[in-house]
Amino acid sequence: MTSYDTLTAVGARQTVADNVYQQLKLLLLDGEVQPGERMTLRTLAQTLNTSPMPVREAASRLVSEGAWLSAPNKGFFVPEPSIAQLREIVTIRCHVEGLAASHAATNMTAEELATLENHVLEFDRLGSAEKTDVRRIIQANRKLHFLVYNASRMPMLVKIIESIWLKVAPIFAKTMHKQGRELQAWSSFSHHRDLLHALQHQDAIRAQQAIVADISDAAAYIETVSYH
């Protein structure tokens, strides 16, 4: 199971259900559950090595947040946004994630910048590898983005961003798993480098522009592959 490294900070006193909730969110954010995929309390409990009760509580939270749908006697499903919903999500993402990036420009520490550079290099390395590891690419992308967003020092904003990612990450993963994507040509490579350069120079406007360009290009790719 993936660590919580880039998610919203977790309090010291967590219930089992809180831990399960964090793990289920990572299943969504890292593309391990795709739109339309059926999940049951039993299979989720087995996957997370816990009992069904905390899974039920955590799953109910995700349903209330719109990240999952529940079906009587059938378990849970990840909804697939319509193209209109996707475009609305993209518009919101550009605003809130651009805002977070602009604030990160004046708040990132030298240590965070060094970590971000490593994430950018890792993303580039994975994307140019002869054999594509989609799961690791998705994880690397999440770590890179949320390192920046957490550096905004605006935890309420980060929670908003996280809630939006829960709705779009599964369709992004589904798109990534489809054939025909030449990763070596990804515009995300240049956008991530532009973002790093802007943050290194504390340039809030360019950091915001790099994030918006990255989101917009990814959305265009999703539309082309998954909605046509």
C-alpha positions, 0 to 999 in steps of 0.5 A: 500500500502506498504511503500517505506522504503527500496527502493532507496531514493526518492527526496523531490520534487516528481511528482504524476507520480514519486509517482505512479512509486514507488508504482508500483515498490512495487507491483512488488517487493512485489509479488502482481503482478505475471507473466502473470497477466493482468493490465489496466490503469483503474484498476491500477488507481483505486488501487492507488487512482489516475488518469490514466495519471500518471499511464500511465507515470509510467507504460511506465517507467516500460516497458522501464526498461523491468519490464513490457510488453505492449500489444495494447488494452490489458494493461500491463503484467509482463513477465516471464523470461526463465530459461536461463534468470533466470540463468543470473539474478541469476549470476548478482545478486550474483555479485552485491548483494554480492558486496553491502553486503561486503560494508555494513559490514564496513558501517552499524550503530548500529541502522541499525544492530539492525533493521536488527536483527529485520527483521531476527527474523520477517522473521523466525517468519513468516516462522515458523508460522502455517499459511503461510502468503506469502505476509508478508514473501516476504515483510520481505525478501525485507526489510531485503535485501534492508536494507543491500544494502542501508547500502553499501552507494552506491546508484547507486549500489542499483538502479542496484539491484532494477532494477534486483529485478523488473525482478525476484521478480514476479516469486519468488512470483509465486513460493512461492504461489505454494503448497509443500514448507515447510517453516520451512526447508528454508535454507534462515533462516540460510543464513539470520542469517549468514548474520547478524552475519557477518555484526555484526562482520564487516566480508565482505567476510562472508557477501558476501558469505551469500548473494550469498548462499541465492540467489543461494538456492532461485534460485534453489528452483524457478527452481525446482518448476516453471520450471520443 
